[in-house]
């Protein structure tokens, strides 16, 4: 995954994200993710974000849903981490929730470290998440950075662990989908050939010092720098905070300024930058299936779950890769790509 980030990963992500993302970023996000992404000056940034959300939300954020179904609000804020996939997913969520009768706003936030507290407070109502990355993020938040991992490659068990950690915080974890995005690491084809690299184990054995182009949260996310060092023995000399799977990050590796880039397994533009993924042969990354996480009080009703559930059951990993390609390679806008997809699947 954020990436995820996959990064909001370790990133998730950097799907990525971590456990924390993109996939988040990272997935995050990170990886995603997030898989998809850890800010160093969290306190001030969260304060600024809170003020921004309060200013943007106005009366709409306090409006009640007169139908009595769905969440407690007639307006919902969908959170998005700062990487392509999270932005697309947030627009998809926004689209199906609008179809369900909600007034929606997509709020872009840098990473999970910033948006998760806002989700607990109800200033953000819904976020697309990566199961393993989010589970480990909350695990570390509750039990400390050295807590025994709760996520694994088993998606069902990982989601179950996530729900146990999310519930006491007023968060509801909805149905997880088959679409999955894990944090991933890539090098230039030239670098891989020169040092005979096919796997992350190969990179560790090569004794090469690498700078990772990623989100700044890669520094502390277990699935990013700490995981690479502990699991693979990779000599990481620093993080170049250009983001999870961004064009700037990939260009830096292509140009040789950095040696390794945190991206996600659904990155469709690696060939464009002459990059190649290194296999995660020791399974550092876990089950980062895409899953909506909502503020239980404001968005925990049946109406929200049904709307997002239709999307979750439709979206595939292949779909996600293609949507990423349209934004990253064809330069289409995430909102336009999301709208086209939802129409093509009869979801709006």
C-alpha atoms as one frame of an Amber mdcrd trajectory, in Angstrom:
protein
   0.000   0.000   0.000  -0.062   4.498   0.751   1.700   5.121  -1.024  -0.945
   3.736   1.714   1.268   5.542   3.644  -1.630   3.001   1.214  -0.456   6.594
   2.446  -1.923   8.052   3.739  -0.529   4.661   3.661   2.903   4.259   5.618
   2.871   6.506   4.183  -0.775   4.398   3.482  -1.152   4.258   2.753   2.835
   5.997   2.738  -1.878   3.198   1.422   0.216   3.628   2.697   1.256   4.430
   6.052   2.170   2.966   8.282   0.930   1.175  10.446   0.740   3.662   9.898
  -2.031   4.855   4.442  -1.805   5.077   1.133  -1.629   3.379   1.645  -1.105
   6.688   4.862   0.158   7.645   2.550   0.713   5.589   4.343  -1.423   3.720
   2.040  -0.808   6.354   4.528  -1.419   6.454   3.956   1.885   5.035   3.025
   1.641   3.881   3.693  -1.401   4.088   1.299  -1.252   4.348   3.843  -2.612
   5.628   5.653  -1.086   3.652   1.980  -0.791   7.312   1.580   2.412  10.242
   6.122   3.421  11.538   9.645   3.793  15.274  10.279   6.448  16.375  12.737
   4.675  19.474  13.994   1.371  17.777  14.642   0.099  19.999  17.412   0.116
  23.283  15.532  -1.080  21.690  12.333  -4.047  20.031  14.005  -5.040  23.316
  15.597  -4.854  25.073  12.260  -6.822  22.284  10.611  -9.525  22.450  13.242
  -9.936  26.168  12.704 -10.017  25.671   8.955 -12.659  22.959   9.116 -14.777
  24.986  11.502 -14.599  27.979   9.196 -15.395  25.976   6.085 -18.145  23.904
   7.634 -20.290  26.710   8.953 -23.893  25.852   9.763 -23.952  22.978   7.303
 -21.806  20.836   9.597 -24.350  21.172  12.354 -27.423  20.556  10.212 -29.393
  17.504  11.297 -30.688  14.826   8.968 -34.434  15.340   9.175 -35.087  11.885
   7.713 -33.767  10.282  10.877 -31.743   7.775   8.852 -28.027   7.700   8.215
 -25.790   9.813  10.388 -26.791  12.716  12.563 -25.863  15.307   9.955 -27.431
  16.332   6.687 -23.947  17.458   5.637 -20.879  15.242   5.712 -17.175  16.092
   5.436 -15.171  13.406   3.658 -11.493  13.424   4.546  -8.773  12.936   1.950
  -5.069  12.389   2.554  -2.478  14.080   0.376  -1.984  11.439  -2.313  -3.777
  10.561  -5.539  -5.574   7.396  -4.504  -6.962   8.871  -1.304  -8.245  11.864
  -3.257  -9.974   9.579  -5.765 -11.511   7.429  -3.048 -12.752  10.509  -1.206
 -14.437  11.761  -4.364 -16.015   8.326  -4.863 -17.319   8.413  -1.290 -18.587
  11.929  -1.801 -20.412  10.901  -4.951 -22.316   7.958  -3.471 -23.138   9.904
  -0.305 -24.478  12.781  -2.391 -26.625  10.282  -4.264 -27.926   9.129  -0.878
 -29.082  12.658  -0.126 -26.221  14.196   1.830 -24.532  17.497   1.150 -20.850
  16.538   1.005 -17.548  18.371   1.190 -14.159  16.797   0.487 -11.489  18.105
   2.835  -7.868  17.405   1.867  -5.597  16.857   4.860  -1.896  16.005   4.704
  -1.886  12.680   6.502  -3.495  10.334   9.018  -1.765  11.920  11.986  -3.741
  15.071  11.241  -7.086  13.781  10.029  -7.660  10.925  12.487  -8.076  13.222
  15.534 -10.479  15.345  13.488 -12.449  12.210  12.628 -12.778  11.384  16.328
 -13.981  14.929  17.056 -16.533  14.876  14.242 -14.928  17.694  12.267 -14.385
  15.074   9.579 -17.136  12.462   9.239 -15.864   9.849   6.776 -12.463   8.737
   5.490 -11.354   6.009   3.094  -8.860   3.892   5.000  -6.507   0.954   4.660
  -7.333  -1.788   7.160  -3.877  -2.861   8.337  -2.365   0.602   8.307  -5.236
   2.116  10.284  -5.261  -0.799  12.735  -1.574  -0.378  13.526  -1.926   3.383
  13.718  -4.614   3.073  16.397  -2.693   0.242  18.053   0.371   2.451  18.419
  -1.784   5.340  19.586  -3.272   3.200  22.359  -0.379   0.945  23.306   2.717
   2.816  22.185   5.036   2.530  19.166   6.457  -0.824  20.324   3.052  -2.488
  20.741   2.628  -6.038  19.482   1.197  -5.864  15.928  -2.503  -6.574  15.520
  -2.626  -6.520  11.707  -1.663  -9.417   9.486  -2.099 -10.695   5.955  -5.542
 -12.039   6.996  -8.021  -9.329   5.987 -10.904 -10.527   8.186  -8.783 -10.735
  11.337  -7.181  -7.392  10.580 -10.546  -5.660  10.176 -11.770  -7.308  13.388
  -8.721  -5.953  15.233  -9.308  -2.527  13.715 -12.923  -2.471  14.934 -11.852
  -3.293  18.503  -9.463  -0.344  18.483 -11.786   2.059  16.671 -14.963   1.546
  18.688 -13.737   3.086  21.990 -12.708   6.179  20.040 -16.194   6.729  18.663
 -15.268   5.409  15.235 -17.192   2.838  13.217 -15.453   0.593  10.711 -17.770
  -0.280   7.842 -17.629  -3.165   5.370 -14.170  -3.775   3.899 -13.812  -4.485
   0.201 -11.724  -6.786  -1.944  -9.837  -3.818  -3.378  -6.453  -3.676  -1.697
  -3.486  -1.376  -1.946  -0.256  -1.887  -0.074   2.782   0.257   0.379   5.518
  -0.613  -2.082   9.051   0.525  -2.799  10.597   1.149  -6.184  14.037   1.948
  -7.596  15.142   3.023 -11.035  15.624   0.223 -13.535  19.220   1.341 -13.948
  19.859   1.163 -10.189  18.226  -2.271  -9.969  20.388  -3.585 -12.800  23.596
  -2.095 -11.397  23.092  -3.621  -7.950  21.268  -6.812  -9.018  18.057  -5.970
  -7.190  14.755  -7.805  -7.466  13.640  -7.855  -3.845  13.925  -5.660  -0.765
  16.143  -8.387   0.704  18.503  -7.863  -2.222  18.684  -4.175  -1.395  19.517
  -4.928   2.238  22.246  -7.379   1.242  23.720  -4.866  -1.219  24.739  -2.621
   1.715  23.804   0.428  -0.341  22.799   3.545   1.614  19.529   4.937   0.321
  17.500   8.090   0.665  13.763   7.419   0.443  11.477   9.805  -1.426   8.312
   9.625   0.679   6.137  11.542   3.105   7.920  12.837   6.200   5.927  10.357
   8.295   8.015   7.553   6.736  10.573   8.381   9.397   8.462   6.735  12.108
   5.882   4.541  10.373   6.554   0.851  11.166   5.954  -0.177   7.554   8.360
   2.431   6.209  11.857   3.351   7.460  11.720   1.367  10.744  10.369  -1.714
   8.950  12.887  -1.520   6.124  15.736  -1.264   8.596  14.516  -3.973  10.977
  13.068  -6.486   8.515  15.466  -6.072   5.609  18.572  -4.481   7.101  18.381
  -1.638   4.590  20.699   1.284   5.340  18.404   4.309   5.222  20.372   7.540
   5.441  17.375   9.852   5.236  13.886  10.747   4.031  13.295  13.200   1.192
   9.774  14.505   2.013   8.361  14.762  -1.480   5.224  12.728  -0.765   3.987
   9.192  -1.302   4.144   8.153  -4.945   4.067  11.723  -6.216   5.570  12.694
  -9.552   8.217  14.677  -7.675   9.198  11.630  -5.618   9.419   9.344  -8.610
  11.319  11.928 -10.638  13.863  12.291  -7.816  14.573   8.554  -7.996  14.677
   8.560 -11.776  17.220  11.409 -11.675  19.324   9.642  -9.041  18.848  12.259
  -6.345  17.105   9.608  -4.218  17.446   5.855  -4.532  14.135   4.488  -3.242
  10.583   5.780  -3.544   7.617   4.877  -1.375   4.619   4.298  -3.596   1.799
   1.740  -3.721   1.005  -1.504  -5.475  -1.680   0.293  -7.500   0.745   2.865
  -8.929   0.154   2.804 -12.686   2.924   5.227 -13.722   6.157   3.502 -12.719
   7.110   2.709 -16.318   6.727   6.369 -17.171   9.595   7.102 -14.781  11.633
   3.985 -15.646  11.078   2.590 -12.164  10.563  -0.977 -10.971   9.034  -2.328
  -7.765  11.197  -4.392  -5.427   9.355  -7.455  -4.139   8.332  -7.357  -0.485
   9.645 -10.913  -0.104   9.457 -10.987   3.716   5.872  -9.681   3.768   6.499
  -6.453   5.667   3.185  -5.074   4.407  -0.137  -6.417   5.683  -3.776  -6.646
   4.522  -4.474  -3.083   3.478  -7.964  -3.600   2.082  -9.923  -0.430   1.426
 -12.434   0.256   4.207 -14.554   3.295   5.117 -14.137   4.545   8.679 -16.723
   7.003  10.000 -17.489   9.056  13.063 -20.070   6.797  14.719 -22.186   9.605
  16.153 -22.457  11.712  13.021 -22.144   9.198  10.176 -22.702   5.782  11.747
 -26.210   5.128  10.506 -27.620   2.595   8.090 -28.032   5.112   5.297 -24.313
   5.934   5.145 -23.318   2.283   5.462 -25.607   1.237   2.612 -24.372   3.979
   0.286 -20.704   3.247   0.898 -21.309  -0.507   0.924 -22.504  -0.497  -2.683
 -19.269   1.181  -3.730 -17.104  -1.079  -1.571 -18.603  -4.215  -3.105 -18.090
  -2.843  -6.622 -14.566  -1.430  -6.478 -11.714  -3.791  -7.399  -7.939  -3.465
  -7.165  -7.810  -3.364 -10.970 -10.357  -0.529 -10.990  -8.306   1.397  -8.466
  -5.114   1.030 -10.480  -6.864   2.318 -13.598  -8.368   5.281 -11.739  -4.915
   6.174 -10.425  -3.532   5.955 -13.951  -6.114   8.377 -15.298  -5.159  10.970
 -12.700  -1.394  10.468 -12.547  -0.697   9.750 -16.205  -3.540  11.386 -18.109
  -3.734  14.322 -15.678  -7.483  14.062 -15.230  -8.997  15.522 -12.077  -9.847
  13.078  -9.247 -13.412  14.414  -9.072 -13.958  13.875 -12.813 -12.462  10.386
 -12.766 -14.595   9.440  -9.769 -17.790  10.764 -11.343 -17.145   8.873 -14.578
 -16.527   5.642 -12.683 -19.637   5.945 -10.531 -21.789   6.598 -13.603 -20.258
   3.634 -15.447 -21.135   1.338 -12.519 -24.640   2.742 -12.054 -23.834   4.055
  -8.594 -25.061   7.603  -9.218
